[in-house]
């Protein structure tokens, strides 16, 4: 159901950019956010990353989009107001909000700090909030969020670089930690060198791994090794290159969202090796089981991370200087950026400069 008058639902006047239909074209949009609750904080958005899922949602490619849609779930800004019972934050703090702004807070997943796997997890934009209104994301000048779903951004991490960590960063950090691929000296593969892949390389290197990028694009080799910090590079279409590293990897983080064969990747794993999927291909992939049996190998998955781990990831990134490669853009370039993202023409994350370029139309 589309809400007919979002600007009438809540008291806080907010300005952003929204898509009105499946063309996905964004344009200026006035709406509103809720009054500051006792556990809420309000923050002025300074930067918002553009994630690939924004593109899918804008064009209703997953079939569940509610219009008007204000995307954005890699949001960084500065606190302007706190509710009466907020304990962790004060006005002036640098903060971020990622992919979720709510969960039931009482199920097993929530109890284990895995709100991302709560059956009632509420996404940052495009779904119903507890009060029945539709959530709107960070392509806007103001956010209101429960303090539980807000992370603190360390002072030595620039806000524009922090924004993509809140989705792309945690998406690759969480599986490295959970699947035990965070020990120094491991041989790790990263499939795909996009927004997720380049972050996987940087986190794996910071954790002390030896990292091989596995890609279909030979022209990314120099970039992967010289700029992103990978140790080696394998072209997945070149049989001899793949053969040379068969059975050498402790784990592989697969960030590719296109349909692609898994058996060659499973062949690269040592016995007990783990292939972890973080990309989301639209069609099912084939998984011939025999390749798993020969070596007691595992194929797993992972999706973002809980709030505790997201804070841990941000703190780790700040401490070890892990930052995404970004292209900062003004808001009025956003439709061109979305087109470029669809063609993979970005290194490696677009970040919208909301603070300096989002101005309400008079």
C-alpha positions, 0 to 999 in steps of 0.5 A: 500500500502506498501512503497517500500523504506521507507529509501528514503522517508525522510532525517532523518535516523532512526533505529527500529524493524519492522514486514514484514508480518502477522507472526508478527515477528519483526526484525531490520529495517532501515527507515527514518523520516521527516525533523523537521518542524517549529512546530515539535520536535524531541526526542530520544526514551528512553522507549516504552510500548507494548500495546495489540493493537500492537499484533493485528496490528503485526499479521494483526488481524484487517485486516488493517495492512500495512507492514513493520510495526514499532509498539509502541504508548506508547513512552517516551523520551528526546527532541533533537531538536525543530522547529523554531515555537515550543513554549511549549518545548525545548531541554532536556525536557522529553516528551511522545507521545501516540496513535495519532500524528495528527488530522484535528485541525478544527472539533468540536471534535478538537475544544473541545480538543477531537482530539481522536474523530476527523474523521481524527485522525492519529494514531502513527503507521501504517497509512498514514500521511498528506504527504502520507507516513506511520507512524512508532511508538516507537519501534525505536530510534527517533521520530518526532512529531508536538508539539500539540501531545506531552505531557510533562512528570513531572520530578518526574515520571520515563520515563519507568513508564510514557510510558504505561500511554500514552495509558493504563493510559488515556484509563481508566482515561478519562472515570472516569472523563467524566462519573462522576466516579471521586468523592470520596466515589463512589463504582466502579467496574473494570472488568479484571486485566490486563494492563488497569484494574490495571491502572483503579484500581490505578486511581480510588483509587487515585480519592478516590473511593472504588474499587472492582475488578471483575475477572474470575481468583480467583488466582488474589485476593491476588495480586489485594488487596495487591499489586494493592490496590483494596478494594475487589475482586469478582469472576464473575463465582461465583454466590453467590459472584456476588449476594452479591454485586448486586445493590451496584456499582455506575460505572464499568470500563470494560477492557475485550477484550474477549466476555463476558456476560454484564447482570451480570455486569449491575446487579451489578449497582445501579440505574443510574449506568454506565457500561463503556466499554474500552476493544474491543471484536472482536465479538458483545456482547449481550445487553438485554435492560430490564436490563437497563430499571430496574434502568435507567442504562447506557452502554457507551464507551470511547477511549483514550483521547484528548491531554489536558486530556492526559496531565492532566492525566500525571500530576495527575499520577505524583502528586498522585504517580500513576504508572503502574506495568511494566517489562522492557525488552531489544529490542531483547526480544520483540518477546518473550514478544509479545508471552507472552502478547498473553498468558496474561503472564505479570504483567502488561505492558512490556516496551522496554528499547529502550535507552539502548538496541536498537543499529543499526546493523553494 
